[in-house]
Amino acid sequence: YNLINLRTLKLINLNLTIIKNNTFIKYRKLEELSIIKSNIKFIELNGFNSLNNLRSLHLDQNQLNDNIWFVLKKYLNNLEILTLSQNNLNILKENFLLKNLKILDLSSNGIQIIERNFFENILFIEKLYLQNNEINSLQLTFLTILNNLKELNLDFNRLTFLPENLFQFNNKLIYLSLQGNDLNYLTNYSFYGLNNLIHLNLARNRLQFLLNQQPFQYLNSLKILNLDRNLQMNITKNILKDLSKTLIELSLQNCNLTKINFSLNFFYSLQRLKLSSNYLKELPKNFLNYSILSIDLQRNLFTFIPYLFEYNSSNLIDLDLSSNQISYLNQYDLLKYSNLKTIGLTANPLDCNCHLQWIKQWLKDNYEQDLIKFLQWTCAKPKYLFGKQLTIINEHDMICNENEIIEQETTIESTLISILSSTNIPLTSIKTNIIHNSTIESSLNELIIKDITYNSSGILIISWEYMLSQLPKYYYIQIYDKNHQHMIYQRLVDGRQQSIEIDISDYIEKSSPFYIVCINIEHKKYCRNIFLKLNTNFIKSSSLILTSNKQENEQFIYLLGGILLGAILVCSILIIICYYRLHYYSKENFSQISSINSDEIKSLKTIYYHPLNIISYPQQQSNNTSECSLHSSIETNHLTNDSYHIYQQIPSVHNCQLHLTKTHILI
């Protein structure tokens, strides 16, 4: 066979056990040799004889031990790549004479000891892979002589700390992975010298930080930082602030985070943020800078889309909120992200009623049509849609019963604005009728829209007053075309402002005079309906636009009018009844007084004095007879024709008993 010109040879899954001397004597031009998973236990001293041109040697997944080093360095002087992963190497102590070696993979061997002199003659090595071994922190002194090292992987070893200034001579290192160790602290000099490091992986450790620590202060070029699965990590703004200018990707997944107390908007270049598998319910206001492109918030406890930016972001492309507790979505929360291409809502308990109809249209306008059918957005409510995919159900099935209508936290002020055509009056006249809709939390308004004016130059002036002492960081101004039901203007305004001038001449349409002006604060919305009535120099009160249903308003007016008329009628009847009663009693009292006066005058003329003549009658015998009694001078039938005066003798208070057997009259 003509194998003398063979350049690459790969042998996999062979039961070779041993490589004998001069095995490759005919393969002098061989540059790449792979003998993988072939149960090799021993290589004879001249096993690689004649392989002087070999550049790459792969002996992974065999059973080679520490005796391999002397065989390798005898003939392989030009070797650049050597991989010995998943063998039985334990100690690195021989002086390894491979000066041209650039890549060395010794992963998954169980290496425990690394002596410094092992690397003295391979100073130009650029990539070193030592993951899945038994290396402790005291074995890392060899790193001080590897000045050309660019990639270092020490994942899943037994490192508990990093000696200070360990990397002071590794200024060419751009990738460092320390995942899966037992690192529990870092110092301010743990990464000293790594001013060109781009990627740092510290996941799956036990890191805890002090409040004033700055462990990343010398990482002037770092772009990717992975801190996943540090379950007890107390991350603070001070720890991360030194990365504010360069960091592009930050990962804090599965860190047991329940709350983040500071914003990350000091990262000016951050594009990707991963916060999945935590216990977050909310994020701070203005959490991120406008540079962000992708946010992963999977497997948290969010019930709504968080407010992420101080200003409207046009850069966010991917937002993943899968496996949260979101049941209702506000369409205005998504309108902020005009370039959003994908949003993950899988495994959320979506309430697929009428309030979620809008998202089907949003998907058509913003999502790639080929991807919509793969979305796993499942309805949890109402019962008749339970378990069905939101993307395939009919919009007509997404209905609201009266008991399911969501009361919005909105105070609507309905306003009529008539634009006067006269040039002598530059501003419009405004009449306002305030309608308070029921709110979930409180009827107290945080914000009052005081005035809205519109001049002939197309400038809309909105002024408002915030009623609470602590001002919000921003207001979100929105203007909607009510007839066509779409937003024509939006803008974020500083929370210290109380008015704004907006040139809307390019946005309004002559055919649509009805608009809605809204000011948003967090989850609350305050709106006014406005009617731009052209070529009119007077305002009709009947033109007042109400935001509630017209028929309901008319019924309310009729009901209120009926109540007022009924109250007036009842009051009138009561007044009439009271008047006649008072008149009757006054007339009756007058007649009684007149009768009494006439009788008194008559009696004065007939009554005269007559001497007292006492006639007594015998009393019945009684043991209780009193000394005093009442006597009558004559019987009553004798007095019918005589004038008389009646007298009564009053007995003593003591020993006086009233006898009712017979009455005595004193004449």
C-alpha positions as CSV (number, residue, x, y, z in Angstrom):
1,Y,0.0,0.0,0.0
2,N,1.2,3.5,-0.8
3,L,0.8,5.3,2.7
4,I,3.9,7.4,2.6
5,N,2.0,10.5,1.7
6,L,-0.7,10.1,4.3
7,R,-1.2,13.4,6.3
8,T,-4.1,12.5,8.6
9,L,-4.9,9.2,10.4
10,K,-7.8,8.6,12.7
11,L,-8.3,5.4,14.7
12,I,-11.4,5.1,16.9
13,N,-12.8,2.3,19.0
14,L,-10.0,-0.2,18.5
15,N,-8.8,-2.6,21.2
16,L,-5.1,-1.9,20.7
17,T,-3.8,-2.0,24.3
18,I,-0.2,-1.3,23.2
19,I,1.6,0.7,20.6
20,K,4.7,-1.1,19.6
21,N,8.0,0.3,18.4
22,N,8.2,1.5,14.8
23,T,4.4,1.2,14.3
24,F,4.3,4.3,12.2
25,I,7.6,3.9,10.4
26,K,5.9,4.2,7.0
27,Y,4.0,7.4,7.9
28,R,6.8,9.9,7.8
29,K,4.6,12.7,6.4
30,L,1.9,12.2,8.9
31,E,0.8,15.6,10.5
32,E,-2.3,14.6,12.5
33,L,-2.8,11.4,14.4
34,S,-5.9,10.4,16.4
35,I,-6.1,7.2,18.4
36,I,-9.2,7.6,20.5
37,K,-11.1,5.3,22.7
38,S,-8.9,2.3,21.8
39,N,-8.0,1.0,25.3
40,I,-4.3,1.9,25.0
41,K,-2.4,1.2,28.2
42,F,1.2,1.4,27.1
43,I,3.4,2.9,24.4
44,E,6.8,1.5,23.8
45,L,9.8,3.9,23.8
46,N,10.1,4.0,19.9
47,G,6.4,3.8,19.3
48,F,6.3,7.2,17.6
49,N,9.5,6.8,15.7
50,S,9.7,8.6,12.4
51,L,6.8,11.0,13.3
52,N,9.0,14.1,13.2
53,N,6.4,16.1,11.1
54,L,3.5,15.3,13.5
55,R,1.7,18.6,14.5
56,S,-1.4,17.2,16.2
57,L,-1.7,14.1,18.5
58,H,-5.0,13.0,20.1
59,L,-4.9,10.1,22.5
60,D,-8.1,10.8,24.4
61,Q,-10.2,8.2,26.3
62,N,-7.5,5.6,26.8
63,Q,-5.8,4.2,29.9
64,L,-2.4,5.9,29.7
65,N,-0.5,6.7,32.9
66,D,2.3,9.0,34.0
67,N,5.0,7.0,32.0
68,I,3.7,8.5,28.8
69,W,5.7,11.7,29.1
70,F,9.2,10.3,28.3
71,V,7.8,8.6,25.2
72,L,6.1,11.7,23.9
73,K,9.1,14.0,24.1
74,K,11.6,11.7,22.3
75,Y,10.4,12.1,18.7
76,L,7.6,14.7,18.7
77,N,9.7,17.9,18.6
78,N,7.3,19.7,16.3
79,L,4.1,18.8,18.1
80,E,1.7,21.8,18.5
81,I,-1.5,20.2,19.8
82,L,-1.6,17.3,22.4
83,T,-4.8,16.0,23.9
84,L,-4.8,13.4,26.6
85,S,-8.2,13.8,28.2
86,Q,-9.9,10.9,30.1
87,N,-6.7,8.9,30.9
88,N,-5.1,7.9,34.2
89,L,-2.6,10.7,34.7
90,N,-2.0,11.8,38.3
91,I,1.3,13.8,38.6
92,L,2.9,16.3,36.3
93,K,6.5,16.6,37.3
94,E,8.8,15.6,34.4
95,N,10.4,18.4,32.4
96,F,8.4,18.3,29.3
97,L,10.6,19.2,26.3
98,L,8.0,20.3,23.7
99,K,9.0,23.8,22.9
100,N,6.5,24.3,20.1
101,L,3.4,23.0,22.0
102,K,0.6,25.6,21.9
103,I,-2.5,23.5,23.0
104,L,-2.5,21.0,25.8
105,D,-5.6,19.2,27.0
106,L,-5.2,17.2,30.2
107,S,-8.8,17.3,31.4
108,S,-10.6,14.5,33.3
109,N,-7.5,12.6,34.5
110,G,-7.6,12.9,38.3
111,I,-4.4,15.1,38.4
112,Q,-3.5,16.1,41.9
113,I,0.1,17.4,41.7
114,I,1.6,19.9,39.2
115,E,5.2,20.8,39.7
116,R,6.5,24.1,38.4
117,N,9.3,22.6,36.3
118,F,6.8,20.6,34.2
119,F,6.1,23.7,32.1
120,E,9.6,25.2,32.0
121,N,10.2,24.2,28.5
122,I,6.8,24.8,27.0
123,L,6.6,28.5,27.6
124,F,4.8,29.2,24.4
125,I,1.7,27.3,25.3
126,E,-1.5,29.3,24.6
127,K,-4.4,27.0,25.6
128,L,-4.3,24.8,28.7
129,Y,-7.3,22.7,29.7
130,L,-7.1,21.2,33.2
131,Q,-10.8,20.8,34.0
132,N,-12.2,17.8,36.0
133,N,-9.1,17.0,38.0
134,E,-8.1,17.1,41.7
135,I,-6.0,20.3,41.6
136,N,-6.0,22.5,44.8
137,S,-5.1,26.1,45.1
138,L,-1.5,25.5,46.2
139,Q,-0.8,23.7,42.9
140,L,-1.3,26.8,40.8
141,T,2.2,28.4,41.1
142,F,3.1,27.1,37.6
143,L,0.9,29.9,36.1
144,T,3.5,32.5,36.9
145,I,5.8,31.2,34.1
146,L,3.1,30.8,31.4
147,N,3.3,34.3,30.0
148,N,1.8,33.5,26.6
149,L,-1.3,31.8,28.0
150,K,-4.5,32.9,26.3
151,E,-7.0,30.3,27.5
152,L,-7.1,28.5,30.9
153,N,-9.8,26.1,32.0
154,L,-9.7,24.9,35.7
155,D,-13.4,23.9,36.0
156,F,-14.4,21.3,38.6
157,N,-11.3,21.1,40.6
158,R,-10.7,21.7,44.3
159,L,-9.8,25.3,44.4
160,T,-10.9,27.1,47.6
161,F,-9.2,30.5,47.0
162,L,-7.1,32.3,44.5
163,P,-3.7,33.5,45.7
164,E,-3.2,37.2,45.3
165,N,-1.2,38.3,42.3
166,L,-1.5,34.7,40.9
167,F,-2.2,36.1,37.4
168,Q,0.2,39.0,37.5
169,F,2.3,37.7,34.5
170,N,-0.7,36.4,32.4
171,N,-1.6,39.7,30.8
172,K,-2.3,37.9,27.5
173,L,-5.0,35.7,29.0
174,I,-8.4,36.4,27.4
175,Y,-10.4,33.3,28.7
176,L,-10.5,32.1,32.3
177,S,-13.0,29.5,33.6
178,L,-13.1,28.5,37.3
179,Q,-16.5,27.0,37.3
180,G,-17.5,24.2,39.8
181,N,-14.9,24.8,42.4
182,D,-15.2,25.7,46.1
183,L,-14.2,29.4,45.8
184,N,-15.9,31.2,48.7
185,Y,-14.2,34.6,48.5
186,L,-12.2,36.9,46.2
187,T,-9.8,39.7,47.1
188,N,-9.2,43.0,45.4
189,Y,-6.0,41.4,43.9
190,S,-7.3,38.0,42.8
191,F,-7.4,39.0,39.2
192,Y,-4.5,41.5,39.2
193,G,-2.7,41.5,35.9
194,L,-5.6,40.3,33.7
195,N,-6.2,43.6,32.0
196,N,-6.9,41.9,28.7
197,L,-9.3,39.2,30.0
198,I,-12.5,39.1,28.0
199,H,-14.4,36.1,29.4
200,L,-14.5,35.1,33.1
201,N,-16.6,32.1,34.3
202,L,-17.1,31.9,38.1
203,A,-20.3,29.8,38.1
204,R,-21.0,27.0,40.6
205,N,-18.9,28.3,43.4
206,R,-19.7,29.6,46.9
207,L,-18.8,33.2,46.5
208,Q,-19.6,35.8,49.1
209,F,-18.5,39.4,48.9
210,L,-17.8,42.1,51.4
211,L,-19.6,45.4,50.9
212,N,-16.5,47.4,50.0
213,Q,-14.8,44.8,47.8
214,Q,-13.8,45.5,44.2
215,P,-12.5,42.2,43.0
216,F,-13.0,43.1,39.3
217,Q,-11.2,46.4,39.3
218,Y,-8.3,45.3,37.2
219,L,-10.5,43.6,34.5
220,N,-10.4,46.6,32.1
221,S,-11.4,44.5,29.0
222,L,-13.9,42.1,30.5
223,K,-17.0,41.6,28.3
224,I,-18.6,38.3,29.6
225,L,-19.1,37.5,33.3
226,N,-20.8,34.4,34.5
227,L,-21.8,34.2,38.2
228,D,-24.4,31.4,37.9
229,R,-25.3,29.1,40.8
230,N,-23.5,31.1,43.5
231,L,-26.3,30.4,45.9
232,Q,-25.2,32.6,48.8
233,M,-23.8,35.5,46.8
234,N,-24.5,39.0,48.1
235,I,-24.0,41.0,44.9
236,T,-23.9,44.8,45.2
237,K,-23.4,47.7,42.8
238,N,-20.0,48.5,44.2
239,I,-18.7,45.0,43.2
240,L,-19.8,45.4,39.6
241,K,-19.2,49.1,38.9
242,D,-15.7,48.6,37.6
243,L,-17.1,46.7,34.6
244,S,-19.6,49.5,33.6
245,K,-17.8,50.5,30.4
246,T,-16.9,47.1,28.9
247,L,-19.3,44.4,30.1
248,I,-21.6,43.0,27.3
249,E,-23.0,39.9,28.9
250,L,-23.9,39.3,32.6
251,S,-25.3,36.0,33.9
252,L,-26.8,35.6,37.3
253,Q,-28.9,32.5,36.8
254,N,-30.0,30.3,39.7
255,C,-28.5,32.5,42.4
256,N,-31.4,32.4,44.8
257,L,-32.1,36.1,44.2
258,T,-35.3,37.3,45.7
259,K,-34.7,41.0,45.1
260,I,-32.2,43.2,43.3
261,N,-31.9,46.5,45.2
262,F,-30.0,48.5,42.6
263,S,-30.3,49.3,38.9
264,L,-27.9,48.0,36.3
265,N,-28.3,51.0,34.1
266,F,-24.6,52.0,34.8
267,F,-23.6,49.2,32.3
268,Y,-23.3,51.4,29.2
269,S,-22.6,48.5,26.8
270,L,-24.6,45.6,28.3
271,Q,-26.4,43.7,25.6
272,R,-27.4,40.4,27.2
273,L,-28.7,39.8,30.7
274,K,-29.6,36.4,32.2
275,L,-31.6,36.3,35.4
276,S,-33.5,33.0,35.0
277,S,-34.2,30.5,37.8
278,N,-34.4,33.0,40.6
279,Y,-37.3,34.2,42.8
280,L,-37.7,37.7,41.5
281,K,-41.2,39.3,41.6
282,E,-40.1,42.8,40.4
283,L,-37.1,44.8,39.3
284,P,-36.1,48.4,40.2
285,K,-37.3,51.2,38.0
286,N,-35.1,52.1,35.1
287,F,-33.3,48.8,35.6
288,L,-31.3,48.7,32.4
289,N,-29.6,51.0,29.9
290,Y,-30.9,51.4,26.3
291,S,-28.1,49.2,24.9
292,I,-29.7,45.9,26.0
293,L,-30.7,43.5,23.3
294,S,-31.7,40.3,25.1
295,I,-33.2,39.6,28.6
296,D,-33.8,36.2,30.1
297,L,-36.2,36.3,33.0
298,Q,-37.4,32.6,32.8
299,R,-38.5,30.7,35.9
300,N,-39.2,33.6,38.2
301,L,-42.3,35.0,39.9
302,F,-43.2,37.9,37.7
303,T,-46.9,38.7,37.3
304,F,-46.4,41.5,34.8
305,I,-43.9,42.7,32.3
306,P,-41.4,44.8,34.4
307,Y,-40.5,48.4,33.5
308,L,-36.9,48.0,32.4
309,F,-35.9,51.4,30.9
310,E,-36.0,55.0,31.8
311,Y,-36.5,55.9,28.2
312,N,-38.2,54.1,25.4
313,S,-35.9,51.4,24.2
314,S,-35.8,50.6,20.5
315,N,-32.9,48.1,20.8
316,L,-34.5,45.2,22.8
317,I,-35.1,42.3,20.5
318,D,-35.6,39.3,22.8
319,L,-37.5,39.1,26.0
320,D,-38.1,35.7,27.7
321,L,-40.6,35.6,30.5
322,S,-41.4,31.9,30.3
323,S,-42.5,30.0,33.4
324,N,-43.6,32.9,35.4
325,Q,-47.0,33.9,36.9
326,I,-48.2,36.2,34.2
327,S,-52.0,36.0,33.5
328,Y,-52.7,39.4,32.0
329,L,-50.6,41.5,29.6
330,N,-50.9,45.3,29.1
331,Q,-50.4,46.1,25.4
332,Y,-48.8,49.4,26.3
333,D,-46.0,47.5,28.1
334,L,-45.0,46.0,24.7
335,L,-45.4,49.1,22.7
336,K,-42.4,50.5,24.4
337,Y,-40.2,48.0,22.6
338,S,-40.8,48.8,19.0
339,N,-38.0,46.4,17.7
340,L,-39.0,43.4,19.9
341,K,-39.0,40.3,17.7
342,T,-39.5,37.5,20.2
343,I,-41.2,37.3,23.6
344,G,-41.3,34.1,25.6
345,L,-44.6,33.4,27.5
346,T,-44.5,29.6,27.7
347,A,-45.8,28.0,30.9
348,N,-47.6,31.2,32.1
349,P,-51.2,30.9,33.4
350,L,-52.6,33.2,30.7
351,D,-56.2,34.4,31.0
352,C,-57.4,34.3,27.4
353,N,-60.3,36.6,27.7
354,C,-61.1,39.8,25.7
355,H,-58.3,41.7,27.3
356,L,-55.7,39.5,25.6
357,Q,-57.2,39.7,22.1
358,W,-54.8,42.4,21.1
359,I,-51.7,40.1,21.4
360,K,-52.8,38.0,18.4
361,Q,-52.6,41.1,16.2
362,W,-49.3,42.1,17.8
363,L,-47.9,38.7,16.8
364,K,-49.0,39.2,13.2
365,D,-47.4,42.6,13.1
366,N,-44.1,41.8,14.9
367,Y,-43.4,38.1,14.9
368,E,-42.0,36.0,12.1
369,Q,-45.0,34.1,10.7
370,D,-43.2,30.8,10.5
371,L,-42.4,31.0,14.2
372,I,-45.9,31.7,15.5
373,K,-47.1,28.2,15.1
374,F,-44.3,26.9,17.3
375,L,-45.2,29.1,20.3
376,Q,-46.4,27.2,23.3
377,W,-48.6,29.9,25.0
378,T,-51.2,27.9,26.9
379,C,-54.5,29.3,28.3
380,A,-55.3,28.7,32.0
381,K,-58.5,30.7,32.0
382,P,-61.4,30.7,31.2
383,K,-62.3,27.0,31.8
384,Y,-63.6,26.3,28.3
385,L,-60.1,27.4,26.9
386,F,-58.0,25.6,29.5
387,G,-55.0,23.9,28.0
388,K,-55.5,25.4,24.5
389,Q,-52.8,27.2,22.6
390,L,-53.4,31.0,22.5
391,T,-52.1,31.2,18.9
392,I,-54.7,28.8,17.4
393,I,-57.9,29.8,19.3
394,N,-60.4,32.1,17.6
395,E,-60.6,35.7,18.8
396,H,-64.4,35.4,19.0
397,D,-63.9,32.8,21.8
398,M,-61.8,35.3,23.8
399,I,-64.8,37.0,25.6
400,C,-65.3,38.6,29.0
401,N,-68.2,38.0,31.3
402,E,-69.4,40.8,33.5
403,N,-67.8,39.2,36.5
404,E,-64.5,38.9,34.7
405,I,-64.1,42.5,33.6
406,I,-60.8,43.9,34.9
407,E,-61.2,47.3,36.5
408,Q,-58.3,49.4,35.2
409,E,-56.5,51.8,37.4
410,T,-57.4,54.7,35.4
411,T,-58.9,58.1,36.0
412,I,-60.4,59.5,32.8
413,E,-61.0,63.1,32.4
414,S,-63.1,63.9,29.3
415,T,-62.3,67.2,27.8
416,L,-63.7,69.2,24.9
417,I,-61.1,71.4,23.1
418,S,-62.4,73.6,20.3
419,I,-59.9,75.2,18.1
420,L,-60.9,78.8,17.4
421,S,-60.3,79.9,13.8
422,S,-59.9,83.5,14.8
423,T,-56.2,84.6,14.8
424,N,-56.9,87.1,17.6
425,I,-57.3,84.2,20.0
426,P,-54.2,82.0,19.9
427,L,-55.3,79.4,22.4
428,T,-58.3,77.1,22.6
429,S,-61.0,77.2,25.2
430,I,-61.4,74.2,27.4
431,K,-64.3,72.7,29.3
432,T,-63.7,69.6,31.4
433,N,-66.0,67.0,32.9
434,I,-64.2,64.6,35.2
435,I,-65.4,61.0,35.3
436,H,-64.0,58.8,38.1
437,N,-63.9,55.1,37.2
438,S,-63.6,52.6,40.0
439,T,-60.0,51.6,40.8
440,I,-58.5,48.6,42.4
441,E,-56.4,50.3,45.1
442,S,-57.8,53.7,45.9
443,S,-60.0,56.4,44.6
444,L,-57.3,59.0,45.4
445,N,-55.8,60.5,42.2
446,E,-52.0,60.7,42.2
447,L,-52.0,62.9,39.2
448,I,-54.4,65.6,37.8
449,I,-54.3,66.8,34.2
450,K,-54.9,70.5,34.8
451,D,-55.0,71.9,31.3
452,I,-54.6,71.1,27.7
453,T,-54.3,73.8,25.0
454,Y,-53.6,73.8,21.3
455,N,-52.5,76.7,19.2
456,S,-52.6,77.4,15.5
457,S,-49.0,76.3,15.1
458,G,-49.9,72.7,15.9
459,I,-48.4,72.8,19.4
460,L,-50.3,70.8,22.1
461,I,-49.5,72.1,25.6
462,I,-50.3,69.6,28.4
463,S,-49.9,70.6,32.1
464,W,-50.5,68.4,35.1
465,E,-50.0,68.3,38.9
466,Y,-48.6,65.4,40.8
467,M,-50.3,65.1,44.2
468,L,-47.8,63.0,46.2
469,S,-44.6,64.3,47.8
470,Q,-42.2,61.8,46.2
471,L,-42.0,62.5,42.4
472,P,-41.8,59.7,40.0
473,K,-38.6,59.3,37.9
474,Y,-40.5,59.8,34.7
475,Y,-43.9,60.2,33.0
476,Y,-44.8,58.2,29.9
477,I,-46.9,60.5,27.6
478,Q,-49.0,58.8,25.0
479,I,-51.5,60.2,22.4
480,Y,-53.9,57.9,20.6
481,D,-56.1,58.3,17.6
482,K,-59.4,57.2,19.1
483,N,-61.2,56.5,15.8
484,H,-58.5,54.3,14.3
485,Q,-57.4,52.9,17.7
486,H,-53.7,53.3,17.4
487,M,-51.0,55.3,19.1
488,I,-49.7,58.3,17.1
489,Y,-47.2,59.7,19.6
490,Q,-45.2,58.6,22.7
491,R,-42.6,60.1,24.8
492,L,-40.9,59.8,28.2
493,V,-40.7,63.0,30.3
494,D,-38.6,63.7,33.4
495,G,-40.5,63.3,36.7
496,R,-39.7,66.9,37.7
497,Q,-41.7,68.4,34.8
498,Q,-45.2,69.6,35.2
499,S,-45.9,70.5,31.6
500,I,-44.9,69.7,28.1
501,E,-45.2,71.2,24.6
502,I,-45.7,68.7,21.8
503,D,-45.8,69.5,18.1
504,I,-48.5,67.1,16.8
505,S,-49.2,68.8,13.5
506,D,-47.5,66.0,11.7
507,Y,-49.5,63.3,13.6
508,I,-53.1,64.5,13.5
509,E,-55.5,63.7,10.7
510,K,-58.3,66.0,9.5
511,S,-60.7,63.1,9.2
512,S,-60.1,62.1,12.8
513,P,-60.9,64.8,15.4
514,F,-61.0,62.4,18.4
515,Y,-57.8,61.7,20.4
516,I,-56.8,60.4,23.8
517,V,-54.0,62.0,25.8
518,C,-52.6,59.7,28.5
519,I,-50.0,60.1,31.2
520,N,-48.6,56.9,32.7
521,I,-47.0,56.4,36.1
522,E,-45.8,52.9,36.7
523,H,-49.0,50.8,36.4
524,K,-51.5,53.7,36.5
525,K,-52.8,55.6,33.6
526,Y,-54.5,59.1,33.6
527,C,-56.2,60.1,30.4
528,R,-58.3,62.7,28.7
529,N,-60.3,62.4,25.6
530,I,-60.0,65.5,23.4
531,F,-62.0,66.6,20.5
532,L,-60.3,69.0,18.0
533,K,-63.1,70.9,16.4
534,L,-61.9,73.0,13.5
535,N,-63.3,76.3,12.1
536,T,-65.4,77.1,15.2
537,N,-65.3,80.1,17.5
538,F,-67.7,78.8,20.2
539,I,-68.1,75.8,22.4
540,K,-71.3,73.8,22.8
541,S,-71.8,72.1,26.1
542,S,-73.6,69.3,24.3
543,S,-70.4,68.5,22.5
544,L,-68.8,67.2,25.6
545,I,-67.3,63.8,25.0
546,L,-67.6,61.2,27.7
547,T,-65.3,58.3,27.9
548,S,-68.0,56.0,29.3
549,N,-70.8,54.5,27.3
550,K,-73.3,57.1,25.9
551,Q,-76.3,55.0,26.7
552,E,-75.2,54.5,30.3
553,N,-74.6,58.3,30.7
554,E,-78.2,59.1,29.4
555,Q,-79.7,56.5,31.8
556,F,-77.7,58.0,34.6
557,I,-78.9,61.6,33.8
558,Y,-82.6,60.4,33.6
559,L,-82.2,58.6,36.9
560,L,-80.7,61.6,38.6
561,G,-83.4,63.9,37.2
562,G,-86.2,61.5,38.4
563,I,-84.6,61.5,41.9
564,L,-84.5,65.3,42.0
565,L,-88.1,65.7,40.8
566,G,-89.4,63.1,43.3
567,A,-87.6,64.8,46.2
568,I,-89.1,68.2,45.2
569,L,-92.6,66.7,45.0
570,V,-92.3,65.0,48.4
571,C,-91.0,68.2,50.0
572,S,-94.0,70.2,48.5
573,I,-96.5,67.8,49.9
574,L,-95.0,67.9,53.4
575,I,-95.0,71.7,53.4
576,I,-98.7,71.8,52.4
577,I,-99.7,69.2,55.1
578,C,-97.7,71.2,57.7
579,Y,-99.4,74.4,56.7
580,Y,-103.0,73.1,57.0
581,R,-102.2,71.4,60.3
582,L,-100.8,74.5,61.8
583,H,-103.8,76.6,60.6
584,Y,-106.4,74.1,62.1
585,Y,-104.7,74.0,65.5
586,S,-104.5,77.8,65.7
587,K,-108.3,78.1,64.9
588,E,-109.3,75.5,67.5
589,N,-107.3,77.2,70.2
590,F,-108.9,80.6,69.5
591,S,-112.5,79.2,69.9
592,Q,-111.7,77.5,73.2
593,I,-110.2,80.7,74.6
594,S,-113.3,82.7,73.6
595,S,-115.7,80.2,75.4
596,I,-113.7,80.3,78.6
597,N,-113.8,84.1,78.8
598,S,-117.6,84.3,78.4
599,D,-118.2,81.8,81.2
600,E,-116.0,83.6,83.6
601,I,-117.8,86.9,83.0
602,K,-121.2,85.2,83.8
603,S,-120.0,83.6,87.0
604,L,-118.7,86.8,88.4
605,K,-122.2,88.2,88.3
606,T,-124.0,85.4,90.3
607,I,-121.6,84.2,92.9
608,Y,-121.8,86.1,96.3
609,Y,-120.9,85.6,99.9
610,H,-123.0,83.5,102.3
611,P,-122.4,82.9,106.0
612,L,-121.1,79.5,106.8
613,N,-123.8,77.2,108.2
614,I,-122.6,73.8,109.0
615,I,-125.0,70.9,109.0
616,S,-123.6,67.7,110.1
617,Y,-124.9,64.2,109.7
618,P,-124.3,61.2,112.0
619,Q,-121.4,59.0,110.9
620,Q,-121.2,55.3,110.9
621,Q,-119.5,53.7,113.8
622,S,-116.0,52.9,113.1
623,N,-112.9,52.2,115.0
624,N,-111.0,54.4,112.6
625,T,-113.2,57.4,112.7
626,S,-111.3,60.6,112.2
627,E,-111.8,63.8,114.2
628,C,-112.3,65.7,111.0
629,S,-114.8,64.9,108.2
630,L,-116.5,66.5,105.3
631,H,-120.1,68.0,105.9
632,S,-122.8,69.1,103.6
633,S,-125.4,71.7,104.7
634,I,-128.1,70.5,102.4
635,E,-128.7,67.9,99.8
636,T,-127.7,68.7,96.2
637,N,-131.2,68.5,94.9
638,H,-132.2,71.6,97.0
639,L,-129.6,73.8,95.2
640,T,-130.9,73.8,91.7
641,N,-132.4,77.2,91.8
642,D,-130.3,79.1,94.2
643,S,-127.1,80.9,93.7
644,Y,-124.4,79.3,95.8
645,H,-120.8,79.3,96.7
646,I,-119.0,76.0,97.5
647,Y,-116.7,75.8,100.4
648,Q,-114.5,73.0,101.6
649,Q,-113.1,72.6,105.1
650,I,-109.6,71.4,105.1
651,P,-108.8,69.2,108.1
652,S,-105.6,68.9,110.0
653,V,-102.8,67.0,108.4
654,H,-102.5,64.6,111.4
655,N,-105.2,62.2,112.5
656,C,-107.3,63.0,109.5
657,Q,-108.9,60.3,107.4
658,L,-111.1,60.9,104.4
659,H,-114.5,59.3,104.6
660,L,-116.3,58.8,101.3
661,T,-119.6,57.6,102.7
662,K,-121.2,61.0,102.5
663,T,-120.3,64.4,101.2
664,H,-121.0,67.6,103.2
665,I,-121.5,70.8,101.4
666,L,-120.8,74.1,103.2
667,I,-123.3,76.8,102.2
